Amino acid sequence: VVDVKSGAVNMDSLIDEAANILAGRLRIEKGVIINDLKKISAERFTNLGKGVAAAYRSYPNIETAGMVIFRLRSKVEISLPGVDARPVALILLVTPEKEPGLDIRLVGHLGEIVRSENFLSRWTDAETEKELREILVSDQHFAHFKVGKNRFFDDKIGQRIGSIGLPGDCLIAIIYRGGDLIIPHGDTELEAADELAVIGNPEDIRFLLSHNREEVFSDSSLEE
């Protein structure tokens, strides 16, 4: 999540920053991402409501999805085609072509969260990157898992995230590792002490939760 605090913002600069992040994380050529996102932004964003816009694109030869989210503060001046309300967030998402429909499902999850009753106040009042990330999940679509205390994950220690084979359209969005917050990519290897933030369909989240040995972690029980 990138916090854009004030001033007139050029869309090209946001796309360039997102492309830098995604290219490094997913090993896609930066110029390809820039050209694709510019084409989308020149036409129309997907309006998720409440001033939140999304643009997404699928690519071959990547193992996992990647996402960059810009929080647009009240003093930011920017126009997003297709968005009538004052822009508060821009979501740029890329997904693997080998998982058709994943982009639509993830955008759908985010749309449900944006339409929740307290989203806007929580989003604008959040003070840390961790708070912003956790606002973008909901009880039904999100849970935390300790790798060593979950039967599904503990036999996959040492495997690359891209080869794990998560159920349905589940996505490991964040890894908490030794006090660090890591945004995983396909080559990130799972470690025994990792704590995972996973987003997905409610039935798939319930399946993963059923493999917990002890504690169950959802966004209502997150530790600060």
C-alpha positions in Angstrom: 0.0 0.0 0.0 1.4 3.4 -1.0 0.1 6.4 0.8 -0.2 9.5 -1.5 -0.7 12.4 0.9 -1.2 15.7 -1.1 -0.8 17.6 -4.3 -1.7 17.2 -7.9 -0.9 13.6 -8.9 0.0 12.5 -12.4 -1.4 9.1 -13.3 1.8 8.3 -15.2 3.8 8.7 -12.1 1.5 6.3 -10.1 1.7 3.7 -13.0 5.5 4.0 -13.1 5.7 3.4 -9.3 3.4 0.5 -9.5 5.3 -1.0 -12.4 8.6 -0.7 -10.5 7.1 -2.7 -7.6 5.4 -5.3 -9.7 8.3 -5.8 -12.1 10.7 -6.5 -9.2 8.2 -8.8 -7.4 6.9 -10.8 -10.3 9.7 -10.5 -12.9 7.6 -8.9 -15.6 9.3 -6.3 -17.8 8.5 -2.9 -16.4 7.8 -1.4 -19.8 5.2 -4.0 -20.6 3.3 -3.3 -17.3 3.5 0.5 -17.9 2.1 0.2 -21.5 -0.8 -2.1 -20.4 -1.8 0.0 -17.4 -1.7 3.2 -19.4 -4.1 1.7 -22.0 -6.5 0.8 -19.2 -6.2 4.2 -17.4 -6.8 6.0 -20.7 -10.2 4.3 -21.1 -12.0 3.5 -17.9 -11.2 2.0 -14.5 -13.5 -0.5 -12.8 -15.5 1.5 -10.2 -15.7 -0.4 -6.9 -17.7 2.4 -5.3 -16.9 5.0 -2.6 -14.1 6.5 -4.6 -12.2 3.2 -5.1 -11.0 2.3 -8.7 -9.3 -0.8 -10.0 -7.4 -1.8 -13.1 -6.2 -5.3 -13.7 -4.3 -7.4 -16.3 -3.3 -11.0 -16.7 0.2 -12.1 -17.8 1.8 -15.4 -18.9 4.8 -16.9 -17.1 4.0 -15.5 -13.7 3.2 -17.8 -10.7 1.2 -15.6 -8.4 -0.9 -12.4 -8.4 0.5 -9.0 -7.5 -1.2 -5.9 -6.3 -0.3 -2.3 -5.6 -2.8 -0.1 -3.8 -2.5 3.7 -3.6 -4.4 5.5 -0.8 -5.3 8.9 -2.1 -5.7 11.4 0.8 -8.2 14.2 0.8 -5.6 16.8 -0.5 -4.6 14.7 -3.5 -5.8 16.1 -6.8 -6.5 13.3 -9.4 -9.2 12.2 -11.8 -10.0 8.6 -12.4 -12.1 7.8 -15.5 -15.3 6.0 -14.5 -15.2 7.1 -10.9 -17.7 9.8 -9.9 -16.9 10.1 -6.1 -13.7 11.8 -4.8 -11.0 9.2 -5.4 -9.7 7.6 -2.2 -7.9 4.5 -3.5 -6.5 3.1 -6.8 -5.9 -0.6 -7.0 -3.6 -2.0 -9.7 -3.7 -5.8 -10.0 -1.8 -8.4 -12.2 -2.6 -12.1 -12.2 -1.3 -15.3 -13.9 -3.0 -16.1 -17.2 -2.9 -19.8 -16.2 -5.6 -19.0 -13.6 -8.4 -17.5 -15.7 -10.9 -15.5 -13.8 -8.7 -14.9 -10.7 -8.5 -11.2 -11.5 -12.3 -10.9 -11.6 -12.7 -12.9 -8.3 -10.1 -10.9 -6.5 -11.6 -7.6 -7.6 -15.0 -9.0 -6.5 -13.6 -9.7 -3.1 -12.3 -6.1 -2.8 -15.6 -4.7 -4.1 -17.4 -6.5 -1.3 -15.0 -5.0 1.3 -15.3 -1.5 -0.2 -19.1 -1.7 0.1 -19.0 -2.6 3.8 -20.6 -0.1 6.1 -17.4 1.3 7.8 -14.9 1.0 5.0 -14.6 4.6 4.1 -14.1 5.9 7.7 -11.6 3.1 8.5 -9.7 3.6 5.3 -9.3 7.4 5.7 -8.5 7.2 9.4 -5.9 4.4 9.3 -2.5 5.5 10.5 -0.2 2.6 9.5 0.5 0.4 6.5 -0.6 -2.6 8.5 -3.9 -1.0 9.3 -4.5 -0.2 5.6 -3.7 -3.7 4.5 -6.0 -5.3 7.1 -8.9 -3.0 6.1 -8.8 -4.6 2.7 -9.9 -8.0 4.1 -13.1 -9.2 5.8 -14.0 -11.9 8.3 -15.4 -14.3 5.6 -12.7 -13.7 3.0 -9.6 -13.6 5.1 -7.7 -15.4 7.9 -4.3 -15.6 9.5 -2.4 -19.0 9.7 0.7 -20.0 11.6 2.5 -22.4 9.2 3.7 -24.7 11.9 0.2 -25.0 13.5 -1.7 -25.8 10.3 -1.7 -29.2 8.7 -2.2 -27.9 5.2 0.8 -25.6 5.4 3.3 -27.4 7.6 4.1 -30.1 5.1 4.8 -27.4 2.5 7.6 -25.8 4.5 10.5 -25.0 2.1 8.3 -25.0 -1.0 7.9 -21.9 -3.2 4.7 -20.0 -2.8 3.9 -20.4 -6.5 4.0 -24.2 -6.3 1.9 -24.7 -3.1 -1.4 -25.2 -4.8 -3.8 -23.3 -2.6 -7.5 -24.2 -2.6 -9.8 -22.3 -5.0 -8.6 -18.8 -5.7 -6.9 -18.3 -2.3 -3.9 -15.9 -2.3 -1.2 -15.5 0.3 -1.3 -11.7 0.5 1.2 -11.1 3.4 3.8 -13.1 5.3 4.8 -12.0 8.8 8.3 -13.3 9.3 10.4 -12.4 12.4 8.8 -9.0 12.8 9.0 -8.2 9.1 6.1 -7.8 6.8 6.8 -9.5 3.4 4.7 -9.3 0.2 5.4 -12.7 -1.3 6.1 -13.6 -4.9 6.1 -17.0 -6.7 9.7 -17.7 -5.6 9.2 -16.9 -1.9 9.8 -20.0 0.2 7.6 -20.9 3.1 9.3 -21.0 6.5 8.2 -22.9 9.6 7.7 -19.7 11.7 5.9 -17.8 9.1 2.4 -16.3 9.8 0.3 -16.0 6.6 -2.5 -13.6 5.7 -4.6 -15.4 3.2 -7.5 -14.0 1.1 -10.0 -16.2 -0.8 -13.6 -17.4 -1.1 -15.3 -18.1 2.3 -15.5 -21.9 1.6 -11.8 -22.1 0.8 -10.9 -20.1 3.9 -13.0 -22.4 6.0 -11.2 -25.4 4.4 -7.8 -24.0 5.5 -9.1 -23.1 8.9 -10.3 -26.7 9.4 -6.6 -27.7 9.2 -5.6 -25.6 12.2 -4.1 -27.5 15.1 -4.7 -24.8 17.7 -5.5 -21.1 17.4 -7.6 -19.7 14.7 -6.7 -16.3 13.4 -9.2 -14.0 11.6 -9.1 -10.3 11.1 -11.2 -9.9 14.2 -8.4 -11.3 16.4 -5.3 -9.7 14.8 -2.6 -8.6 17.2 -1.3 -5.1 16.8 
